[in-house]
Amino acid sequence: MNLRGWRAAGAAFLAGALAALAMPPLYWLPLAVVGMVVFVWLWETAPGPRSALLRGWAWGIGHFAVGSYWILEAFSVPPADYELLGLPIVAGLAVILGFFPGLAAGAARWAAMRWPALSGRYRRLILLALAWTIAEWLRGHVFTGYPWNPLGHVWAFAAPLLQSAALFGVYGLGTFTFLILAAPTAGWRASIAALVATGLAGAAGLAVMTPAGEGGPMVRVVQPNIPQSEKWRPDTRAKHLAKLVEMSRRSGFDGLGAVIWPETAPPFIVEPGSPALEVMATAAPPGGYLLTGAARGTGRRQDGVWNSLLVIDGAGTILAHYDKVHLVPLGEYIPFHKQLAPVSGFIGRGSFEEGESRATLGFPRLPSFSPVICYEVIFPAAVTGPGERPRWLLNVTNDAWFGLSSGPYQHLASASLRAVEEGLPMIRAANTGVSAVIDAYGRVVVSLGMNQEGIIDHPIPGARGATPYSRWGDGMLLVVIAVLGTGLWAGGLKGNRPRA
């Protein structure tokens, strides 16, 4: 592995790309081991911090290019006005995201050279794991953040191995995942210890996954499977709305507490007093509610439009709404779109307004819940509203933009991790899939696959007690960092003076 120049960069790029194949939906975990081992070996042989940064950057570019290829699908949805921009945008995104593994490698290399006591084979892994964790946290927060496919997602196929996220969140889970995957670089003893640790984590996860408390009423999730290319056509809007209502009112309708439609389900802007509300109201069960994603307007064009979750009763009254807080930059939101209207009009098809805050909503016969719309579900410690803890989470989304790519499955993995972190069940309604009922341990209880039309009738699962992560968020990550940092200190850092 004593490579130099472009050969080292090429090996890093390939290793990062291979590691991405361990993410959902493939879960080719041995490739994650290969990818992380190569990352560490290339780091060890880097002449200095700058070289380590560039190699880590190349690794990250390969990793995020493969992990984010699914974004290309959105550019090919008719009328595909910006299809030619797809490849350069995805490549540019990979370059930006790839910098964070590079930053981890460069910073760790600098520290190892400055403090020689950190060069031991076990301590170097702890040092790299610390640097990786901090860089991954930064990726989730800098410039509004993009915590897509954090390393801990490689375990999403096995719910028992996700349970430590209830303590330390997905970033803390990623710390231990790094140590396990890269363990072969520290020798066979470390490799055996990693296997034992994985087994113990799985056993502990199984032990804590006891039945949750009492749940809520029966709800119906509607997955209409409407292609994105047809969704907003003026000549098909009435047909699509009728389809949503018909599916909502199928057998068992009278016994439901709520019917749930996906993100922007009505193919028009919903405004107070709109005649369409009378039609939509027929999808609210007797004494229950229609919970639907919708483009919400106020009736005044100058106010703008919000990507919202509406609660509608049988009389067609909008009882409450939640406006999406964390919009997708350039996808849903154009900065300064009102001040620079001609420019924003050229960049895209419009811009939603930003919501004011997260929310927790509660109504008679329906336990309190916090809605999260599409992209918002990928952000740890940011899925519940202020005040009293909700009883469940509701995620409405429209992944039809991304076809049968890996994107919708990776999105589902994020939803499962949020359920584990918060100790709350999640109901997920997706236009073309994957719609699911997820319990408070991140297990998918029932689901509707991609490009399937159908409904899910299921009672809201019970919640767990408040988890440490739900109480203190990323403060728990500081505990992980402090413990590992103390281990470094006790292992030889103490008493060693930095080089001049």
C-alpha positions, 0 to 999 in steps of 0.5 A, spaced: 500 500 500 506 504 499 502 508 493 504 515 491 500 520 487 495 519 482 495 511 484 494 512 491 488 517 489 485 512 485 486 506 490 482 511 495 477 513 490 475 505 488 475 503 496 470 509 497 466 507 492 466 499 494 464 501 501 458 505 499 455 498 496 455 496 503 449 501 504 442 500 503 439 496 499 445 492 498 448 491 505 455 488 502 458 489 508 465 485 506 466 491 502 465 496 507 471 492 511 475 493 505 473 500 504 475 502 511 481 498 511 484 501 505 482 508 508 486 506 514 492 503 510 493 509 505 492 514 511 498 510 515 503 511 508 501 518 507 507 522 507 504 528 511 497 531 513 496 534 506 497 528 503 492 524 508 487 529 506 487 529 499 487 521 499 481 521 504 478 526 499 479 522 494 476 516 498 470 520 500 469 523 492 468 515 490 464 514 496 459 519 495 459 519 488 456 512 488 452 513 494 448 519 491 448 517 484 440 516 485 439 524 485 441 523 477 434 520 477 430 526 479 433 530 473 430 525 468 423 526 470 419 529 464 419 535 462 427 534 464 428 541 463 435 541 466 437 533 465 444 536 462 445 539 469 444 532 473 451 529 472 455 535 474 451 537 480 452 530 483 459 530 481 460 537 485 456 534 491 461 528 491 467 533 491 464 537 497 461 531 501 468 528 500 472 533 503 469 531 510 473 524 510 479 528 507 478 533 513 478 527 518 484 524 515 488 530 514 487 532 522 488 525 524 495 525 520 497 532 523 495 530 530 499 523 529 505 526 527 505 532 532 504 527 538 508 521 536 505 517 542 498 516 538 502 512 533 500 505 536 496 501 532 490 501 537 491 508 538 491 510 531 484 507 530 481 511 536 484 517 533 481 516 526 475 514 529 474 520 533 476 524 527 471 521 523 466 522 528 467 529 528 467 530 521 461 526 520 457 530 525 460 537 521 457 534 514 450 533 518 450 541 520 455 545 515 451 549 510 444 546 513 447 539 513 447 533 509 447 527 513 445 522 508 448 515 509 452 516 515 457 510 516 452 507 521 447 505 516 451 499 514 447 495 520 440 497 518 439 490 515 439 488 523 435 492 528 439 489 534 445 492 531 442 499 531 440 499 538 446 503 541 443 509 537 438 510 542 444 512 547 449 515 542 445 517 536 447 515 529 454 519 529 456 515 535 454 508 532 458 510 526 464 511 531 463 504 533 462 502 526 469 505 524 472 501 529 469 495 527 470 495 520 477 498 520 479 493 526 483 488 521 489 494 520 490 493 528 491 485 527 488 479 528 486 480 536 483 487 534 479 483 528 477 478 533 475 483 538 471 487 533 467 480 531 466 479 539 463 486 540 459 486 534 456 479 537 455 482 544 452 489 541 447 484 537 445 480 543 444 486 547 440 489 542 435 483 542 435 483 550 432 491 550 427 490 544 421 488 549 414 489 546 413 497 547 407 500 551 400 501 548 399 504 541 394 508 538 388 507 533 388 504 527 390 508 521 390 507 514 397 509 509 395 510 502 400 509 497 397 511 490 403 510 486 402 516 481 408 517 477 412 524 478 411 525 470 404 525 471 402 528 478 402 535 476 399 535 469 392 539 469 388 534 465 390 528 470 389 532 477 381 530 478 383 523 476 389 523 481 384 526 487 379 521 486 384 515 486 386 518 493 379 518 496 377 511 493 383 508 496 382 511 503 374 509 503 376 502 502 373 496 506 374 498 514 374 505 513 369 507 518 373 504 524 380 508 522 382 513 527 386 517 521 387 516 513 394 518 511 396 521 504 404 522 502 407 528 501 404 533 496 399 528 495 393 533 492 396 535 485 394 542 486 395 548 492 391 547 497 388 554 500 382 556 505 375 555 502 378 551 496 372 547 493 377 541 493 377 541 501 370 538 500 372 532 496 378 531 501 374 531 507 370 525 504 377 521 506 377 523 513 374 517 517 368 518 521 370 522 528 377 521 525 382 525 520 385 526 514 393 527 515 396 529 508 402 532 505 400 538 501 402 544 497 399 550 502 397 557 500 394 562 504 390 565 498 394 571 497 400 569 491 405 574 495 405 570 501 408 564 497 407 556 498 409 552 503 410 544 503 406 542 509 402 537 513 395 538 513 390 535 518 383 535 515 376 533 519 370 530 516 367 537 515 373 540 510 376 544 516 384 545 516 384 544 523 392 544 523 398 545 519 405 544 519 410 547 514 416 544 512 422 547 516 428 544 513 427 545 505 432 542 500 437 547 498 436 548 490 431 543 490 425 546 494 428 552 496 432 558 492 435 563 496 433 570 496 428 567 491 423 573 492 429 578 492 432 575 485 425 573 482 428 572 475 434 568 477 430 564 481 425 563 476 431 561 471 434 556 476 428 552 478 420 551 477 419 555 484 421 555 491 417 553 497 417 558 503 421 556 510 416 553 516 417 557 522 419 551 527 418 543 528 411 541 531 407 536 535 400 536 534 395 532 538 387 531 537 381 527 540 382 520 538 389 521 536 395 520 540 400 526 539 405 526 533 410 530 530 410 530 523 417 530 518 416 531 511 421 527 506 428 530 507 427 532 514 427 525 516 435 524 515 437 529 521 438 526 527 435 530 534 431 534 529 424 530 528 420 532 534 416 539 536 418 543 542 414 541 549 411 535 551 414 528 547 410 526 542 407 519 542 409 517 534 412 520 528 409 521 522 413 521 515 410 523 509 414 523 503 414 523 495 420 519 492 417 518 486 423 523 483 428 517 484 425 511 481 427 504 483 434 507 485 437 506 492 435 513 494 428 511 497 431 505 501 436 509 504 431 514 506 427 508 509 434 507 513 434 514 516 427 513 518 428 507 522 434 510 525 430 516 527 425 511 530 431 508 534 434 514 537 427 517 539 424 511 542 418 512 538 414 509 532 414 512 525 408 511 520 411 513 513 407 514 507 410 515 500 407 516 494 411 510 490 414 507 496 417 505 501 411 506 505 412 503 512 410 502 519 416 502 523 416 500 531 420 504 536 426 499 535 427 501 528 423 494 525 419 495 519 413 491 521 409 492 515 411 495 508 409 497 501 414 496 496 417 500 490 412 502 485 406 498 488 399 501 489 396 499 495 394 501 503 396 499 509 391 498 515 395 498 522 394 500 529 400 506 531 405 502 535 407 503 542 412 508 544 418 506 549 420 511 554 424 517 553 431 514 550 438 518 552 439 520 545 431 523 545 433 527 552 440 530 550 441 529 543 448 530 541 450 531 548 451 524 548 456 524 542 460 528 547 460 522 552 463 518 546 468 523 544 470 524 551 471 516 553 475 515 547 479 521 548 480 519 555 483 512 552 488 516 548 490 520 554 491 514 558 494 510 552 500 514 552 498 521 550 499 524 557 506 526 559 508 527 551 510 534 549 508 536 542 514 537 537 516 544 536 
